[in-house]
Amino acid sequence: MACLDTSFLIDLLRGEEKVEGLYKDLIDTEIRLCIAAPSIMEIWSGACSANTPKEKEKVLALIRGLEILDLSLDSAKEAGEIEASLRKKGKIIDTEDCMIAGIAKLYGEKVVTGDIHFSYIDGLKVLKY
């Protein structure tokens, strides 16, 4: 099982070859592919900023094939614990990424990402490309 992070999704939408190959491998090897709700907000914001219907349609087409993992009370609490723990260590990451990590941890998913900062989170499974 794999939770696709925003960085992965953006690279996929941009047609990055290394990510397209990894995406195909994930489709073949993973039981399910999912996306955390905060990632939808992030990529939707980018599509809205582009201000073209084509960008919004690309995002919608991509997320239609993914299971959506919502931010629940338990995953929000996990995200808060992650953010507080990182802050104590002097490692600050975006709140949205703490939410994505909290959701992924709660569901037992690994995060597929191009961002190194997910590796700072204790107990989070990460597939860094």
C-alpha positions as CSV (number, residue, x, y, z in Angstrom):
1,M,0.0,0.0,0.0
2,A,1.3,3.4,-0.9
3,C,0.2,7.0,-0.2
4,L,1.3,9.3,-3.0
5,D,2.6,12.6,-1.7
6,T,2.1,15.9,-3.3
7,S,5.6,16.1,-4.7
8,F,5.1,12.8,-6.4
9,L,1.7,13.8,-7.8
10,I,3.1,17.1,-9.1
11,D,6.0,15.4,-10.8
12,L,3.6,12.9,-12.3
13,L,1.3,15.6,-13.6
14,R,4.4,17.3,-15.2
15,G,5.3,14.1,-17.0
16,E,8.6,13.4,-15.2
17,E,9.9,10.2,-16.7
18,K,11.4,8.8,-13.5
19,V,8.1,9.3,-11.7
20,E,6.0,7.8,-14.5
21,G,8.1,4.7,-14.4
22,L,7.8,4.4,-10.6
23,Y,4.0,5.0,-10.9
24,K,3.7,2.1,-13.3
25,D,5.8,-0.1,-10.9
26,L,3.5,0.9,-8.0
27,I,0.4,0.1,-10.0
28,D,1.8,-3.4,-10.7
29,T,3.1,-4.1,-7.1
30,E,0.9,-2.3,-4.6
31,I,-2.5,-3.6,-3.4
32,R,-3.8,0.0,-3.5
33,L,-2.6,3.5,-4.2
34,C,-4.1,6.3,-2.2
35,I,-3.8,10.1,-1.7
36,A,-4.2,12.0,1.6
37,A,-6.8,14.7,1.5
38,P,-4.3,17.5,2.2
39,S,-2.4,16.5,-1.0
40,I,-5.6,17.1,-2.9
41,M,-5.8,20.6,-1.5
42,E,-2.2,21.3,-2.5
43,I,-2.5,20.1,-6.1
44,W,-6.0,21.6,-6.5
45,S,-4.6,24.9,-5.4
46,G,-1.9,24.7,-8.1
47,A,-4.4,23.8,-10.7
48,C,-6.6,26.8,-9.7
49,S,-3.6,29.1,-9.8
50,A,-2.9,27.9,-13.4
51,N,-6.4,29.2,-14.1
52,T,-7.1,26.7,-16.9
53,P,-9.8,24.1,-17.1
54,K,-7.2,21.7,-18.6
55,E,-5.1,21.7,-15.4
56,K,-8.1,21.1,-13.2
57,E,-9.2,18.2,-15.4
58,K,-5.7,16.6,-15.3
59,V,-5.8,16.7,-11.5
60,L,-9.3,15.2,-11.4
61,A,-8.3,12.5,-13.8
62,L,-5.4,11.6,-11.6
63,I,-7.2,11.5,-8.3
64,R,-10.2,9.6,-9.7
65,G,-8.1,6.4,-9.8
66,L,-6.8,6.8,-6.2
67,E,-8.3,6.0,-2.9
68,I,-8.8,9.1,-0.8
69,L,-7.7,9.0,2.8
70,D,-9.4,11.7,4.9
71,L,-8.1,13.7,7.8
72,S,-10.0,12.2,10.7
73,L,-9.8,13.0,14.4
74,D,-7.2,10.3,15.0
75,S,-5.0,11.2,12.0
76,A,-5.2,14.9,13.0
77,K,-4.0,14.0,16.5
78,E,-1.2,12.0,15.0
79,A,-0.3,14.9,12.8
80,G,-0.2,17.2,15.8
81,E,2.1,14.8,17.6
82,I,4.4,14.6,14.6
83,E,4.6,18.4,14.3
84,A,5.3,18.8,18.0
85,S,8.0,16.1,17.9
86,L,9.7,17.6,14.9
87,R,9.5,21.1,16.4
88,K,11.3,19.8,19.6
89,K,14.0,18.4,17.3
90,G,14.3,21.8,15.5
91,K,13.0,20.3,12.2
92,I,10.1,22.3,10.9
93,I,8.0,21.0,8.0
94,D,4.8,22.3,6.5
95,T,1.6,21.5,8.5
96,E,0.1,19.9,5.4
97,D,3.0,17.4,5.3
98,C,2.5,16.6,9.0
99,M,-1.2,15.9,8.1
100,I,-0.2,13.7,5.2
101,A,2.3,11.8,7.5
102,G,-0.3,11.5,10.2
103,I,-2.9,10.1,7.8
104,A,-0.3,7.7,6.3
105,K,0.8,6.4,9.7
106,L,-2.7,5.9,10.9
107,Y,-3.5,3.8,7.8
108,G,-0.1,2.0,7.8
109,E,0.7,3.3,4.4
110,K,4.2,4.2,3.1
111,V,4.6,7.7,1.7
112,V,5.9,7.9,-1.8
113,T,7.7,11.3,-2.0
114,G,10.5,13.3,-3.5
115,D,10.9,15.2,-0.2
116,I,13.5,14.2,2.3
117,H,11.8,15.7,5.3
118,F,9.3,12.8,5.6
119,S,12.3,10.7,6.6
120,Y,12.6,12.8,9.8
121,I,9.3,11.3,11.1
122,D,9.7,8.4,13.4
123,G,7.7,5.3,12.5
124,L,6.7,6.6,9.1
125,K,7.4,4.3,6.1
126,V,8.9,6.3,3.2
127,L,9.7,5.5,-0.4
128,K,11.9,8.3,-1.5
129,Y,12.6,8.7,-5.2
